[in-house]
Amino acid sequence: MKRVGVLSLQGDFAAHGAALARAGAEPVYIREREQFRAIDGLVIPGGESTTMLKLLHQDGLMDALAEFGRHKPVFGTCAGAILMATEVWNPAQESLALMDIAVERNAYGRQIDSRVTVLDPEPEFQRRTAPGELEAVFIRAPVIRRVNGGGKVLARYRGDPVLVEQGRHLVATFHPELTADSRVHALFLEKL
């Protein structure tokens, strides 16, 4: 069984752990840099990206996380997607630059503008997982404004990419861990 780390500094890392377990992986809650050696892939959960950055630096995890992502698969959701982008604005901030995407923070609005909706994923997503719509929970979500470097858009919302893969990495601007559908996590496990 593959061991998948879930960065456990902030955000709903327990929900990601449960989704990974449903998809067939063993979740490992990552809080120390030495733990990166024992995992096959990593999930960076949602939360607040500037707070996450502060905690990553404070706990000495930023460099270890960047190095891990240069060699192993990483899946970022919401704030995790922001941290994985090469370009971030509204406002601009530091990132891991693991995927060649540009992300605008909080682009759908404030907390009150959060929503649950249903997506019609691209045929490739449905072929690789299972057919059907995908429930998506958006909470102060970012918008992916640009996808370069061979990135593949697997789902869109209002025309904007919300699920993108690039090589070994995957990002979602929504929270797939908050639904019973584990297809997005299962897709990530294919990359391990």
Secondary structure, 3 states (H helix, E strand, C coil): CCEEEEECCCCCHHHHHHHHHHHCCEEEEECCHHHHHHCCEEEECCCCHHHHHHHHHHCCCHHHHHHHHHHCCEEEECHHHHHHEEEEECCCCCCCCCEEEEEECCCCCCHHHCEEEEECCCHHHHHHCCCCCEEEEECCCCEEEEECCCCEEEEEECCEEEEEEECCEEEECCCHHHCCCCHHHHHHHCCC
